[in-house]
Amino acid sequence: LNALAQQADKFAQQQRAKRAAIDAKSRGLTDRQAAREATEQRLKEQYGDNPLALNNVMSEQKKTRAAEDQLRGSWMAGLKSGWSEWKESATDSMSQVK
Protein backbone atom coordinates (compact mmCIF):
# COMPACT_ATOMS: atom_id res chain seq x y z
CA LEU A 1 0.00 0.00 0.00
CA ASN A 2 2.84 2.38 0.85
CA ALA A 3 4.62 1.54 -2.43
CA LEU A 4 1.42 2.26 -4.33
CA ALA A 5 1.10 5.65 -2.63
CA GLN A 6 4.73 6.46 -3.48
CA GLN A 7 4.12 5.46 -7.08
CA ALA A 8 1.04 7.71 -7.21
CA ASP A 9 3.02 10.62 -5.75
CA LYS A 10 5.78 10.13 -8.30
CA PHE A 11 3.24 10.06 -11.12
CA ALA A 12 1.62 13.24 -9.82
CA GLN A 13 5.04 14.95 -9.71
CA GLN A 14 5.72 13.91 -13.30
CA GLN A 15 2.36 15.25 -14.43
CA ARG A 16 2.93 18.59 -12.67
CA ALA A 17 6.32 18.86 -14.38
CA LYS A 18 4.71 18.11 -17.75
CA ARG A 19 2.09 20.77 -17.12
CA ALA A 20 4.86 23.24 -16.26
CA ALA A 21 6.49 22.45 -19.61
CA ILE A 22 3.16 22.87 -21.43
CA ASP A 23 2.61 26.18 -19.67
CA ALA A 24 6.10 27.32 -20.63
CA LYS A 25 5.49 26.43 -24.28
CA SER A 26 2.15 28.27 -24.22
CA ARG A 27 4.11 31.37 -23.15
CA GLY A 28 6.26 31.04 -26.27
CA LEU A 29 9.33 29.41 -24.77
CA THR A 30 11.42 26.94 -26.75
CA ASP A 31 11.44 23.20 -26.10
CA ARG A 32 14.75 23.57 -24.27
CA GLN A 33 13.44 26.37 -22.08
CA ALA A 34 10.26 24.42 -21.36
CA ALA A 35 12.30 21.35 -20.41
CA ARG A 36 14.40 23.48 -18.10
CA GLU A 37 11.31 24.83 -16.37
CA ALA A 38 9.92 21.31 -16.01
CA THR A 39 13.19 20.15 -14.45
CA GLU A 40 13.16 23.10 -12.08
CA GLN A 41 9.58 22.26 -11.09
CA ARG A 42 10.55 18.63 -10.35
CA LEU A 43 13.51 19.73 -8.25
CA LYS A 44 11.38 22.18 -6.26
CA GLU A 45 8.83 19.49 -5.53
CA GLN A 46 11.39 16.86 -4.66
CA TYR A 47 13.57 19.05 -2.42
CA GLY A 48 11.01 21.64 -1.30
CA ASP A 49 11.00 20.36 2.27
CA ASN A 50 14.75 20.85 2.59
CA PRO A 51 15.81 24.40 1.63
CA LEU A 52 19.52 23.63 1.91
CA ALA A 53 19.29 20.62 -0.41
CA LEU A 54 17.08 22.59 -2.81
CA ASN A 55 19.62 25.40 -2.90
CA ASN A 56 22.41 22.92 -3.62
CA VAL A 57 20.63 21.11 -6.45
CA MET A 58 19.45 24.38 -8.02
CA SER A 59 23.01 25.70 -7.89
CA GLU A 60 24.31 22.56 -9.59
CA GLN A 61 21.53 22.79 -12.17
CA LYS A 62 22.51 26.39 -12.97
CA LYS A 63 26.14 25.33 -13.47
CA THR A 64 25.06 22.56 -15.83
CA ARG A 65 22.87 24.96 -17.81
CA ALA A 66 25.69 27.47 -18.06
CA ALA A 67 28.02 24.77 -19.40
CA GLU A 68 25.37 23.64 -21.91
CA ASP A 69 24.77 27.22 -23.04
CA GLN A 70 28.48 27.85 -23.43
CA LEU A 71 28.89 24.70 -25.50
CA ARG A 72 25.82 25.54 -27.57
CA GLY A 73 27.25 28.99 -28.28
CA SER A 74 30.53 27.60 -29.58
CA TRP A 75 30.36 26.98 -33.31
CA MET A 76 33.74 25.24 -33.25
CA ALA A 77 32.54 22.71 -30.68
CA GLY A 78 29.43 22.14 -32.79
CA LEU A 79 31.52 21.64 -35.89
CA LYS A 80 33.78 19.14 -34.13
CA SER A 81 30.83 17.26 -32.68
CA GLY A 82 29.04 17.14 -36.02
CA TRP A 83 32.15 15.93 -37.80
CA SER A 84 32.70 13.21 -35.19
CA GLU A 85 29.08 12.07 -35.45
CA TRP A 86 29.34 11.92 -39.25
CA LYS A 87 32.64 10.03 -39.08
CA GLU A 88 31.21 7.51 -36.62
CA SER A 89 28.12 7.02 -38.75
CA ALA A 90 30.10 6.70 -41.99
CA THR A 91 32.48 4.12 -40.57
CA ASP A 92 29.73 2.03 -38.97
CA SER A 93 29.04 -0.06 -42.04
CA MET A 94 27.28 -2.79 -40.08
CA SER A 95 24.36 -0.53 -39.13
CA GLN A 96 24.06 0.66 -42.72
CA VAL A 97 23.68 -2.92 -43.96
CA LYS A 98 20.71 -3.67 -41.69
N, C-alpha and C positions, 0 to 999 in steps of 0.2 A: 504494500500500500504506500509506503514511504517512497519507494523507487518510482512508483507511478506518479506521485505528486511532484517529485523532482523532474521527471520527464515532462510533465505538463508545464511546470515553471520554465523549463528550458525552451519548450516550444513557444510559450508566450513571449519570452525574451526575444527569440528569433523573429517572431511576427512583429513585435514592436520595432525592432531594428529594420525590418523590411519596410514597414510603414514610414519610418524616418527617411529611408532612401527614396521612397515614392514621393514623400513630401518635398524632399530636396530637389528631385527632378521636376516636380510641378512648379517650383520656384525658378526653374531655368538653369539649374546647376548641371554640370557634366556628369557622366557616369562615374568618373573617378571621384569627383567631389561628393556625389551622393553616397558612394561606397565609404568614403571617409567619415561622413556624418553617421552612417549606419554603424560603423565600427566604434565611433565615439559614443553612440547611444548604448551599444552593448557593454562597453567598458564602464560607463556610468552606472548602468544597472547592476553589473556584476560586482563592482567595487564601491558602490555608493555608501555602504555601511561603514567603510573604512577610509576616511579621508586621506590618510597618509598613503595607503596603497593606491588609491585612485590618483593622487598626485604623482606618484612614481610611475604608474603605467601610462598616464597621459603625457608625462615628460618624455618617456621612452618612445611613445607613439609620435610625438612631435619631431623627435630626432630622426626617426625612420622616414617620416614624410619629407623632412628637409633633405635627407640623402636621396630619396626618390626624385624629388623636384630638381635637385642639382644634377643628377644623372640624366633626367629627362631633358634638361636644358642644354646638355652637352651634345652638339651634333657629332663630334668626333667619337664619343662613346657609342652613340647610336649607329654610326657608320661601322665601327668595329664589330658591334654586336650583330648587326645585319649581315655583314660579310661572314662572320663566324657561323651564323645560322645557315646561310646559303651554302657555305663550304661543307658543313656537316650534312646537310640535306643532299647535296650533290654527290658526296662520297658514300652515302648510305644506299648502295645499289640494291640491297636486299629488300628494303621497304618499297622501292620503286617497282620491283618485280611482282609484288603481291597484288 
